[in-house]
């Protein structure tokens, strides 16, 4: 196993940072054990939610062997972790693009193999990140002096990457019995790093966000980037060791692709935008989609948005979709805080066939009132939003992975400083608002969407223009890059 912590792209790691990286790995070994000699069996199963939609197979580790063989000609692994919903959503985009291009997507969630050290290490860090996200929304001091600096500058440093690379060595054993010549796209850096440590030959590291951070580096892979601004920052490793001028990334390790978007959304983009424009002209209720992320933060902000929209919903000037993911308690708390919401709401809870039917009918049909969605299955919880995006008029979200999606967007206050750059990029591309950093500005933007004759129309026209130049083709390109590495 190559030591990838002692340097990155020819930039040597200072001895102090290297020792810190080694200590980080040893800490997890003491806590969770070193299973590097384990011989974990692998098998493929049809994903119960995404197989019918996207042809996705689950790649299961340490659950015995199965009868479905790997397709070593057209198979492609989408390596991910569940850390919030964002990395799952980007993975769905990659799987969708792979399926559309005639390949067979294998879903490999490194955070779903509970008996392995790999999953234990990831889960421990995921729990800390989720806690930090929630605390950042409750404490301004915590957010200002710890969470924002950590997400903005802490994750940016090369020293952070050195520790991540050491920790990722503990994740490599889950790849032992996977054919090494199947291409892999990592939608979080840890699957990409772990795959390289395990000897996988063809690895693409699909970088999210729009703020260059050393956190996302996996030397040995091809890094794909969604924006030109981010490309330039990564190419020179900008600010990743203070003001030092660093050796740049080689040209062949970094590729601009555009946004990672599902085939189903890209292929229907023109008709969906025209439908939004027409609904606005016809005076139909404007459809707002609120999606609450995996960390479960920002509930108070969502409550303010819902409360403000209720008069327009009663007057048939607005309609509302609320996806609480797999957090039913979030809906319970919203009803407790806004009792009148219950009488206006049709629940779509736990019935995936009902959700799909509603999403299909809503594309060309009429929608009124409030529709709430909850699914216990994580795939259904995440992909529900993707299904609803086609018929929604405005997405209300923090500026994370959804900032890149081709739908008019109202951006809520970020969670972590890096996310602000998603809103900046979207506003510059013309398909989203500025980041609304407090409730009054959020409500102002809601009213603009409802009453202004230009706002929605202009965003839709920008989306159509962006599509013509390939801005939303990033998932296709990432898949094509991964498969081309075999040639």
C-alpha positions as CSV (number, residue, x, y, z in Angstrom):
1,X,0.0,0.0,0.0
2,X,1.5,3.3,-1.1
3,X,1.9,5.9,1.6
4,X,-0.1,8.9,0.2
5,X,0.2,11.0,3.4
6,X,3.9,12.0,3.2
7,X,3.4,14.2,0.1
8,X,0.7,15.3,-2.3
9,X,1.4,16.3,-5.9
10,X,5.0,16.7,-5.0
11,X,4.3,18.9,-1.9
12,X,6.0,17.2,1.0
13,X,4.0,17.0,4.2
14,X,5.8,18.6,7.2
15,X,7.0,16.1,9.8
16,X,4.7,17.4,12.4
17,X,1.6,17.0,10.2
18,X,2.7,13.5,9.1
19,X,3.1,12.4,12.8
20,X,-0.4,13.8,13.4
21,X,-1.8,11.8,10.5
22,X,-0.2,8.6,11.9
23,X,-1.6,9.3,15.3
24,X,-5.1,9.8,13.8
25,X,-4.9,6.3,12.2
26,X,-3.6,4.7,15.4
27,X,-6.4,6.3,17.4
28,X,-9.0,4.6,15.2
29,X,-7.1,1.3,15.3
30,X,-7.2,1.4,19.1
31,X,-10.9,2.2,19.1
32,X,-12.2,0.0,16.2
33,X,-9.4,-2.6,15.5
34,X,-7.3,-3.0,12.4
35,X,-9.1,-5.5,10.0
36,X,-6.5,-5.2,7.2
37,X,-6.1,-9.0,7.1
38,X,-9.9,-9.6,6.9
39,X,-11.2,-11.4,3.8
40,X,-14.7,-9.9,3.4
41,X,-16.9,-11.6,0.8
42,X,-18.9,-9.4,-1.6
43,X,-22.1,-9.8,-3.5
44,X,-24.4,-7.9,-5.7
45,X,-28.2,-7.4,-5.1
46,X,-30.8,-5.4,-7.0
47,X,-31.4,-2.1,-5.1
48,X,-35.0,-2.3,-4.0
49,X,-35.6,1.4,-4.8
50,X,-33.2,2.3,-7.6
51,X,-33.0,-0.8,-9.7
52,X,-36.3,-0.3,-11.5
53,X,-35.5,3.4,-12.0
54,X,-31.8,3.4,-12.7
55,X,-30.7,-0.2,-13.0
56,X,-28.7,0.1,-9.7
57,X,-27.2,-2.9,-7.9
58,X,-26.1,-2.7,-4.3
59,X,-22.5,-3.9,-3.7
60,X,-22.7,-5.6,-0.3
61,X,-19.7,-6.5,1.8
62,X,-19.4,-9.2,4.5
63,X,-22.9,-10.5,3.8
64,X,-22.0,-13.7,2.1
65,X,-21.7,-14.4,-1.7
66,X,-24.4,-14.0,-4.3
67,X,-25.3,-15.3,-7.7
68,X,-25.1,-12.1,-9.7
69,X,-21.6,-11.8,-11.4
70,X,-19.8,-8.5,-11.8
71,X,-20.0,-7.1,-15.4
72,X,-16.3,-6.4,-15.9
73,X,-17.0,-4.8,-19.3
74,X,-19.8,-2.4,-18.5
75,X,-19.9,-2.3,-14.8
76,X,-19.0,0.9,-12.9
77,X,-18.9,1.4,-9.1
78,X,-20.4,4.5,-7.5
79,X,-18.5,4.7,-4.3
80,X,-20.1,6.9,-1.6
81,X,-20.9,7.4,2.0
82,X,-24.0,8.6,3.7
83,X,-23.1,11.9,5.3
84,X,-26.1,14.0,5.0
85,X,-28.0,13.5,1.8
86,X,-25.7,15.3,-0.6
87,X,-23.2,12.5,-1.5
88,X,-26.1,10.1,-2.0
89,X,-27.8,12.5,-4.4
90,X,-24.6,13.0,-6.4
91,X,-24.2,9.2,-6.5
92,X,-27.8,9.0,-7.9
93,X,-26.8,11.4,-10.6
94,X,-23.8,9.3,-11.5
95,X,-25.8,6.1,-11.5
96,X,-28.5,7.7,-13.6
97,X,-26.0,8.9,-16.2
98,X,-24.2,5.5,-16.3
99,X,-27.5,3.7,-16.8
100,X,-28.5,6.2,-19.6
101,X,-25.1,5.6,-21.3
102,X,-25.6,1.8,-21.2
103,X,-23.4,0.9,-18.2
104,X,-24.3,-1.1,-15.1
105,X,-24.0,1.0,-11.9
106,X,-22.9,-0.7,-8.6
107,X,-23.8,1.3,-5.5
108,X,-21.0,1.0,-2.8
109,X,-21.8,2.8,0.4
110,X,-18.7,2.5,2.6
111,X,-20.8,3.6,5.6
112,X,-23.2,0.6,5.4
113,X,-20.9,-2.3,6.4
114,X,-21.3,-2.2,10.2
115,X,-18.9,-5.0,11.1
116,X,-16.0,-3.4,9.3
117,X,-13.5,-0.9,10.6
118,X,-14.2,1.1,7.4
119,X,-17.8,1.8,8.4
120,X,-16.9,2.4,12.1
121,X,-14.4,5.1,11.2
122,X,-16.8,6.8,8.8
123,X,-19.7,6.6,11.2
124,X,-17.7,8.2,14.0
125,X,-16.8,11.1,11.8
126,X,-20.3,11.4,10.3
127,X,-21.8,11.6,13.8
128,X,-19.4,14.4,14.7
129,X,-20.3,16.3,11.4
130,X,-24.0,15.9,12.0
131,X,-23.7,17.2,15.6
132,X,-21.6,20.1,14.4
133,X,-24.2,21.0,11.7
134,X,-27.0,21.0,14.3
135,X,-25.1,23.0,16.8
136,X,-24.1,25.6,14.2
137,X,-27.8,26.4,13.7
138,X,-28.4,26.8,17.5
139,X,-25.3,28.7,18.6
140,X,-24.0,31.7,16.8
141,X,-20.8,31.6,18.8
142,X,-20.1,27.9,18.0
143,X,-20.9,28.7,14.3
144,X,-18.7,31.8,14.2
145,X,-15.6,30.6,16.1
146,X,-15.6,26.9,15.2
147,X,-17.9,25.5,12.6
148,X,-17.5,28.2,9.9
149,X,-13.7,28.3,10.2
150,X,-13.4,24.5,10.2
151,X,-15.6,24.1,7.1
152,X,-14.0,27.0,5.3
153,X,-10.3,27.0,6.2
154,X,-9.7,23.8,8.3
155,X,-10.8,21.4,5.6
156,X,-8.8,23.5,3.1
157,X,-5.4,22.6,4.4
158,X,-3.1,20.0,3.0
159,X,-2.4,18.8,6.6
160,X,-6.1,17.7,6.8
161,X,-5.7,15.7,3.6
162,X,-2.7,13.9,5.1
163,X,-4.7,12.7,8.1
164,X,-7.6,11.6,5.8
165,X,-5.3,9.6,3.7
166,X,-4.0,7.7,6.7
167,X,-7.5,7.1,8.0
168,X,-8.6,5.9,4.5
169,X,-6.0,3.1,4.7
170,X,-8.3,1.5,7.2
171,X,-11.1,1.6,4.7
172,X,-9.2,-0.4,2.0
173,X,-10.1,-4.0,3.2
174,X,-13.7,-3.7,2.0
175,X,-12.3,-3.7,-1.6
176,X,-10.3,-6.9,-1.2
177,X,-12.7,-9.2,-3.3
178,X,-13.9,-6.6,-5.8
179,X,-12.4,-6.9,-9.3
180,X,-9.7,-4.2,-9.5
181,X,-10.3,-3.3,-13.2
182,X,-13.9,-2.1,-12.7
183,X,-13.9,1.8,-12.8
184,X,-15.0,3.6,-9.7
185,X,-16.4,7.1,-9.2
186,X,-16.1,8.3,-5.7
187,X,-18.8,11.0,-4.8
188,X,-16.9,11.6,-1.5
189,X,-13.2,11.6,-1.3
190,X,-12.9,8.7,1.2
191,X,-14.2,6.0,-1.2
192,X,-11.8,7.4,-3.9
193,X,-8.9,7.3,-1.4
194,X,-9.8,3.9,-0.1
195,X,-10.1,2.5,-3.6
196,X,-6.6,3.7,-4.5
197,X,-5.1,2.2,-1.3
198,X,-6.8,-1.1,-2.2
199,X,-5.3,-1.2,-5.7
200,X,-8.4,-0.2,-7.8
201,X,-7.0,0.7,-11.2
202,X,-9.4,3.3,-12.5
203,X,-10.7,5.9,-10.1
204,X,-12.5,9.2,-10.6
205,X,-12.9,11.5,-7.7
206,X,-16.1,13.6,-8.2
207,X,-15.5,16.8,-6.2
208,X,-18.7,18.5,-4.8
209,X,-19.1,22.1,-3.8
210,X,-17.4,25.2,-5.3
211,X,-14.7,26.0,-2.7
212,X,-11.3,24.3,-3.3
213,X,-10.3,22.3,-0.2
214,X,-7.5,19.7,0.3
215,X,-10.2,17.6,2.0
216,X,-11.3,16.5,-1.5
217,X,-7.9,15.5,-2.9
218,X,-7.2,11.8,-3.8
219,X,-3.9,11.7,-5.7
220,X,-3.9,8.9,-8.2
221,X,-7.4,9.6,-9.3
222,X,-8.9,11.8,-12.0
223,X,-10.5,14.7,-10.1
224,X,-13.7,16.1,-11.8
225,X,-14.9,19.7,-11.1
226,X,-18.3,21.3,-11.6
227,X,-17.1,24.9,-12.0
228,X,-14.3,26.8,-13.7
229,X,-13.6,28.8,-10.5
230,X,-13.1,25.7,-8.6
231,X,-10.9,24.2,-11.3
232,X,-8.5,27.1,-11.1
233,X,-8.4,26.9,-7.3
234,X,-7.6,23.2,-7.3
235,X,-5.1,23.4,-10.1
236,X,-2.8,25.6,-8.0
237,X,-3.9,24.2,-4.6
238,X,-4.8,27.7,-3.8
239,X,-4.4,28.6,-0.1
240,X,-4.0,25.0,1.0
241,X,-0.8,25.8,2.9
242,X,-1.3,29.4,3.8
243,X,0.4,31.8,1.4
244,X,2.9,29.2,0.1
245,X,3.1,28.7,-3.6
246,X,2.7,25.0,-4.1
247,X,3.4,22.5,-6.9
248,X,0.2,22.5,-9.0
249,X,-1.9,19.5,-9.8
250,X,-0.9,17.9,-13.1
251,X,-3.3,18.8,-16.0
252,X,-4.3,15.1,-16.5
253,X,-5.5,14.8,-12.9
254,X,-8.1,17.5,-13.0
255,X,-11.0,17.9,-15.4
256,X,-13.9,20.4,-15.6
257,X,-17.1,18.5,-16.4
258,X,-20.0,20.8,-15.4
259,X,-22.7,20.0,-12.9
260,X,-23.5,16.5,-11.7
261,X,-27.2,16.1,-12.7
262,X,-29.4,13.1,-13.3
263,X,-30.2,12.0,-16.8
264,X,-34.0,12.2,-16.1
265,X,-33.7,15.9,-15.2
266,X,-31.3,16.9,-18.0
267,X,-33.3,15.0,-20.7
268,X,-36.6,16.7,-19.6
269,X,-35.1,20.1,-18.8
270,X,-36.5,22.1,-21.7
271,X,-40.1,20.9,-21.3
272,X,-40.0,21.3,-17.5
273,X,-38.7,24.9,-17.8
274,X,-41.4,25.7,-20.4
275,X,-44.0,24.3,-18.0
276,X,-42.8,26.5,-15.2
277,X,-43.0,29.6,-17.4
278,X,-46.5,28.6,-18.6
279,X,-47.8,28.0,-15.1
280,X,-46.6,31.4,-14.1
281,X,-48.4,33.0,-17.1
282,X,-51.6,31.1,-16.4
283,X,-51.7,32.1,-12.7
284,X,-51.5,28.6,-11.4
285,X,-50.2,28.1,-7.8
286,X,-46.4,28.5,-7.7
287,X,-45.0,25.2,-6.4
288,X,-42.3,25.5,-3.8
289,X,-40.2,22.4,-2.8
290,X,-38.6,22.4,0.6
291,X,-36.2,19.6,1.3
292,X,-34.7,19.0,4.7
293,X,-31.2,17.5,4.6
294,X,-29.7,14.5,6.3
295,X,-28.3,16.5,9.3
296,X,-31.9,17.6,10.2
297,X,-30.8,21.2,10.8
298,X,-32.6,24.5,9.9
299,X,-36.1,23.3,11.1
300,X,-36.8,26.8,12.6
301,X,-36.0,28.4,9.2
302,X,-38.3,26.0,7.4
303,X,-41.1,26.7,9.8
304,X,-40.8,30.4,9.1
305,X,-41.0,29.7,5.3
306,X,-44.0,27.5,5.7
307,X,-45.8,29.9,8.0
308,X,-45.2,32.8,5.5
309,X,-46.5,30.7,2.6
310,X,-49.8,29.5,4.3
311,X,-51.9,32.6,3.2
312,X,-50.8,32.2,-0.4
313,X,-51.5,28.4,-0.2
314,X,-55.0,29.0,1.1
315,X,-55.6,31.5,-1.7
316,X,-54.3,29.1,-4.3
317,X,-51.4,31.3,-5.3
318,X,-48.9,28.8,-3.9
319,X,-48.5,25.1,-3.4
320,X,-45.9,23.4,-1.3
321,X,-43.9,20.1,-1.3
322,X,-42.1,19.3,1.9
323,X,-39.7,16.3,1.9
324,X,-38.4,15.5,5.4
325,X,-36.4,12.6,4.1
326,X,-36.2,9.8,6.7
327,X,-36.8,12.2,9.6
328,X,-40.5,11.8,10.6
329,X,-39.8,13.6,13.8
330,X,-39.2,16.8,11.8
331,X,-42.7,16.7,10.4
332,X,-44.1,16.0,13.9
333,X,-42.2,19.1,15.2
334,X,-43.5,21.2,12.3
335,X,-47.1,20.3,13.0
336,X,-46.6,21.0,16.7
337,X,-45.2,24.4,15.8
338,X,-47.7,25.2,13.0
339,X,-51.0,23.3,13.9
340,X,-53.0,24.8,11.0
341,X,-50.5,23.1,8.6
342,X,-52.1,19.6,9.3
343,X,-55.5,20.5,7.8
344,X,-53.9,21.7,4.5
345,X,-51.6,18.7,4.0
346,X,-51.9,15.5,2.1
347,X,-49.4,13.0,3.5
348,X,-47.3,10.7,1.3
349,X,-45.6,8.7,4.0
350,X,-43.8,5.5,3.5
351,X,-45.5,4.5,0.2
352,X,-43.0,4.7,-2.6
353,X,-45.4,3.8,-5.3
354,X,-47.7,6.6,-4.2
355,X,-44.8,9.1,-4.2
356,X,-43.8,8.0,-7.7
357,X,-47.4,8.2,-9.0
358,X,-47.8,11.7,-7.5
359,X,-44.5,12.9,-9.0
360,X,-45.4,11.6,-12.4
361,X,-48.9,13.2,-12.4
362,X,-47.7,16.5,-11.1
363,X,-45.4,17.0,-14.1
364,X,-48.4,17.8,-16.4
365,X,-51.2,18.0,-13.9
366,X,-52.6,20.4,-11.4
367,X,-51.2,20.7,-7.8
368,X,-52.7,22.6,-4.9
369,X,-52.3,22.7,-1.1
370,X,-49.4,21.1,0.8
371,X,-47.9,17.7,0.1
372,X,-45.6,16.1,2.7
373,X,-43.2,13.2,2.0
374,X,-41.4,10.9,4.4
375,X,-39.7,7.6,3.6
376,X,-37.9,5.3,6.0
377,X,-35.8,3.8,3.3
378,X,-32.8,6.1,2.7
379,X,-32.8,5.7,-1.1
380,X,-36.5,6.7,-1.2
381,X,-35.9,9.5,1.2
382,X,-33.2,11.1,-0.9
383,X,-34.5,10.3,-4.4
384,X,-38.0,11.6,-3.5
385,X,-36.6,15.1,-4.0
386,X,-35.2,14.2,-7.4
387,X,-38.6,13.0,-8.5
388,X,-40.3,16.1,-7.3
389,X,-37.8,18.5,-8.9
390,X,-39.3,18.0,-12.3
391,X,-42.8,19.4,-11.4
392,X,-41.6,22.0,-8.8
393,X,-41.2,25.7,-9.7
394,X,-38.8,26.8,-7.0
395,X,-36.5,24.8,-4.9
396,X,-35.9,26.2,-1.4
397,X,-32.6,24.8,-0.1
398,X,-29.3,25.6,1.5
399,X,-26.6,26.0,-1.1
400,X,-25.0,22.6,-1.0
401,X,-25.2,19.9,-3.7
402,X,-28.7,21.1,-4.8
403,X,-27.2,24.5,-5.7
404,X,-26.1,22.9,-9.0
405,X,-29.5,21.5,-10.1
406,X,-31.4,23.0,-13.1
407,X,-34.4,24.5,-11.3
408,X,-35.0,28.0,-10.0
409,X,-33.6,28.1,-6.5
410,X,-34.1,30.2,-3.3
411,X,-31.0,29.8,-1.2
412,X,-31.4,29.6,2.6
413,X,-28.5,30.4,5.0
414,X,-25.6,28.0,4.5
415,X,-24.4,25.4,7.0
416,X,-20.6,25.8,6.8
417,X,-18.6,28.5,5.0
418,X,-17.8,26.4,2.0
419,X,-21.5,26.3,0.9
420,X,-21.7,30.0,0.2
421,X,-19.8,29.5,-3.0
422,X,-22.5,27.2,-4.3
423,X,-25.0,30.1,-4.0
424,X,-22.5,32.6,-5.6
425,X,-22.0,30.2,-8.6
426,X,-25.7,29.7,-9.1
427,X,-26.5,33.4,-8.9
428,X,-23.8,34.1,-11.5
429,X,-25.2,31.3,-13.7
430,X,-28.6,32.9,-13.3
431,X,-30.5,29.9,-12.0
432,X,-30.6,30.7,-8.3
433,X,-30.9,33.5,-5.8
434,X,-28.3,35.0,-3.6
435,X,-27.8,33.3,-0.2
436,X,-30.5,34.6,2.1
437,X,-28.7,34.8,5.4
438,X,-31.6,35.6,7.7
439,X,-35.4,35.1,7.8
440,X,-36.5,38.6,6.6
441,X,-34.4,38.3,3.4
442,X,-35.7,34.7,2.9
443,X,-39.3,35.9,3.1
444,X,-38.6,38.8,0.8
445,X,-37.3,36.4,-1.8
446,X,-40.4,34.2,-1.4
447,X,-42.6,37.2,-2.1
448,X,-40.5,38.2,-5.1
449,X,-41.0,34.7,-6.6
450,X,-44.8,34.9,-5.9
451,X,-45.4,38.5,-7.2
452,X,-42.6,39.4,-9.6
453,X,-43.4,38.7,-13.3
454,X,-39.7,38.4,-14.2
455,X,-37.8,36.4,-11.5
456,X,-39.0,32.9,-12.3
457,X,-39.0,33.5,-16.1
458,X,-35.4,34.8,-16.1
459,X,-34.1,31.9,-14.1
460,X,-35.8,29.4,-16.4
461,X,-34.4,31.1,-19.5
462,X,-30.9,31.0,-17.9
463,X,-31.3,27.3,-17.3
464,X,-32.2,26.7,-20.9
465,X,-29.2,28.7,-22.0
466,X,-26.8,26.9,-19.6
467,X,-28.1,23.6,-20.9
468,X,-27.3,24.5,-24.5
469,X,-23.6,24.9,-23.6
470,X,-23.5,21.7,-21.5
471,X,-23.4,23.1,-18.0
472,X,-25.5,20.3,-16.6
473,X,-23.7,17.4,-18.4
474,X,-21.2,16.7,-15.6
475,X,-22.5,13.3,-14.6
476,X,-22.3,12.0,-18.2
477,X,-18.8,13.3,-18.6
478,X,-17.6,11.8,-15.2
479,X,-18.9,8.4,-16.3
480,X,-17.3,8.7,-19.7
481,X,-14.0,9.7,-18.1
482,X,-14.1,6.7,-15.7
483,X,-14.8,4.2,-18.5
484,X,-12.2,5.7,-20.8
485,X,-9.5,5.1,-18.2
486,X,-9.7,1.4,-19.1
487,X,-8.8,2.1,-22.8
